[in-house]
Amino acid sequence: MTKTTPEGRRNLHNRTKLVHAGRHPFENYGFVNTPIYRGSTVLYPTYADLLARNTRFAYGTVGTPTTEALESAWTEIADAAGTVLAPSGLAAITLALLTAVTAGDHILVSDSVYRPTRHFCDTVLARMGVTTTYYDPLIGGDIAALVRPETRLVFLETPGSQSFEIQDVPAIVAVAKAKGLCTILDNTWATPLFLSPHRLGIDMAIEAGTKYLSGHSDLLLGLVSANEAWYGRLRATYDAFAMCPGPEDVFLALRGLRSMELRLREVQRQGLIIAEWLAGRKEVAQVLHPALPTCPGHAIWKRDFTGASGLFSVLLAPCSQAALAAFLDGLTLFGMGYSWGGYESLVIPFDCRSYRTATHWNPPGPGLRFSIGLEDTEDLKTDLAAGFARLTAIG
Ligand SMILES: *Cc1c(COP(=O)(O)O)cnc(C)c1O
């Protein structure tokens, strides 16, 4: 067998890259997978080597063959110049933000971002003297009107957490480039397999590897990929923090990587079946699924994305809290809990009204977010139909 290189794999499909990237069997006695390297100390053979830091890995926090395997594989599928890992998706977001901002800066953040991103801007960044303006996720090129002399970056998340607005990334990137702003995009929903932020001109892209990269709800991990312009500064900021994940988590993520395309394709198929079924239910007022025309920004999704993952929301028709509780508490297949992207289906109620500031969120009834897993969709429908019967009985 002849070893392929990232360069040689450039024109291969993502499915093939996911199988071959970040593996070096013949550097590991022929074993297929890169093993778990645990370690703090790395030994230098001579004094001269120590002085010259003449070693591939200087110290455990800087990286190991295990972390390098995942970073290099991710760089390939993300079309990036480089990737750094972080111990959680939120840690990856904070690392990217701290790479780009300085005291006195102003930043623009989508009103639809993952709520802890908002919390970080409103607390830690605010304390550092960085001010945040939240903008309507559907603003597109009109974002130019919000740019001030001290504006430093635009943070995007598409689709938006919970509410699923699709942002016009090329229009926002065009404004950012014209005004010299850094762009960061949280790409956790689509993953690089369904949206390529760097090809659209985004500087740093974030993935909560906790979700689809893991795929099994058994680890926490974040990734930040960057283009040529930002990778050096990102790596330097990472080194300054030493925000390194544990080796077992990285190994599990590498295992998840190999089957990620297969799982995403299947939850896309299953998610659409359930979303369309829910759209036909009288208890449901609106389905917010980017692949359905009812979702704000659907046309842009069709233009920029190559697929939809298994996470979407619905807005129910008005009902009482007791009816909602009866629906949720009696479900037998859908679990209720935070995070998503695992093999098991989840549902969580949400209400954006309490924290949105740039947009008015006024749903007809309660919102529910579904993460569709790998169960049989007929069984999932049966579970949901029984839930709607309980809900209607109370009203
Ligand atoms: C879950 C999530 C994160 C954070 O990931 P953790 O690993 O749980 O910290 C970030 N962004 C989005 C969009 C998410 O859904």
PDBQT file of the ligand as one rigid body, heavy atoms in Angstrom, charges set to zero:
ROOT
HETATM    1  C1  LIG A 401     -23.464  22.727  21.595  1.00  0.00    +0.000 C 
HETATM    2  C2  LIG A 401     -23.046  23.898  20.818  1.00  0.00    +0.000 A 
HETATM    3  C3  LIG A 401     -21.873  24.566  21.120  1.00  0.00    +0.000 A 
HETATM    4  C4  LIG A 401     -21.008  24.217  22.316  1.00  0.00    +0.000 C 
HETATM    5  O1  LIG A 401     -20.511  22.931  22.336  1.00  0.00    +0.000 OA
HETATM    6  P1  LIG A 401     -20.071  22.274  23.746  1.00  0.00    +0.000 P 
HETATM    7  O2  LIG A 401     -19.104  21.247  23.352  1.00  0.00    +0.000 OA
HETATM    8  O3  LIG A 401     -21.325  21.733  24.350  1.00  0.00    +0.000 OA
HETATM    9  O4  LIG A 401     -19.460  23.363  24.559  1.00  0.00    +0.000 OA
HETATM   10  C5  LIG A 401     -21.519  25.633  20.332  1.00  0.00    +0.000 A 
HETATM   11  N1  LIG A 401     -22.280  26.031  19.304  1.00  0.00    +0.000 NA
HETATM   12  C6  LIG A 401     -23.421  25.414  18.982  1.00  0.00    +0.000 A 
HETATM   13  C7  LIG A 401     -24.205  25.899  17.822  1.00  0.00    +0.000 C 
HETATM   14  C8  LIG A 401     -23.849  24.328  19.731  1.00  0.00    +0.000 A 
HETATM   15  O5  LIG A 401     -25.001  23.743  19.441  1.00  0.00    +0.000 OA
ENDROOT
TORSDOF 0
